[in-house]
Structures are given as C-alpha cells and as structure tokens.
Amino acid sequence: MNKNTLKIFGNTIRFYRNKLGITQEKLAEECGFHRTYIGQIERGERRVDAAELKELAKILKKDVNYFLS
C-alpha cells in the first residue's frame, strides 16, 4: 500500500468508528489492539494484516470486502 492508500484506509476506519460513536480506546479494546495502534492506523502510519482487518471490520459492522474495494 502506498501512503495515500493508507491515509484513505485510515480515514475510512476513523469515519466508521465515529459513526458508531466509539473511541479509539474502545475500538482497540474490542479488537484486542493497543489504543496507539488504532491511532497509527487512522493516521495512515500503519498497515494492517488480513486478521486485523477482519477484526476491525467485525467491530465496525462492515464487510471486509468493503475495505478492499
């Protein structure tokens, strides 16, 4: 993934997290991640692997394919 794609992905995660009204801490807790990791994802600083994407999608109530399109 290039930097622009990571930023778009991160913004999408942030949008749906905010839409559900949950904090980074709550999302991290539900996913089993550290809060700072969620922040790094949302800022486009970190890539996620398939298992992490699956967990994020589940908590955000979206299909994994949504994030891949």
N, C-alpha and C positions, 0 to 999 in steps of 0.2 A: 504494500500500500504506500502511495506517496503521501506527502504531508497534507495536501489539500483533501485527499480522500479521508485521512484520519480525522481532520478537523470537521468535515461534514458528518462523519460517523459519530464523533463526539457530540456535536450539536444535536444530532438526532436522539442520542441517548439522553442528553440533558432535557430536550423538549418533552419526551415521553415521561421522564422522571418527574418533571414539573407538572405535567398534565395530571399525573396521579397524585400530586401533592405530597411527594415523599422527599426526604432529604437525601443527600449523598450518604450520610451515615446509615440511614435506614436501608437504602438500596444495597450498600456494602454489606450490612448485617444479613440481609435476606439472601444475598448471593454467596456469602462466605468470603468476601474480599475485604481488604483494608480500605478505609474511607479515602485515604490519599490516592489509592489506585483508581477509584472511581473518578476523582478529580483529574487525574492524569489522562484517563480515557476521554473524559469530556473536553479537555483542552487539546486533544489530538496528539498527546505526547506518548501514548502507549498503544500498542496493538493488542488485540485480544485473540486468543485461540478459539477453536471451534467449541470446546466445552464451556469456556467463559461466555461466549456469545449465546450459546443455548441457555445458560443460566440467566443472563441479562434479559433475553427475550421472554423467558418464562415470567420473571418478576414484573417486567414492563407490559405484560399481556399482549405481546406481539408475536407473530410467527417469525422464526429465524430467517426465512426467505425474504421477509420484508427488509431486513437489514442488508441482505446480499444483493438486492436489486438496485 
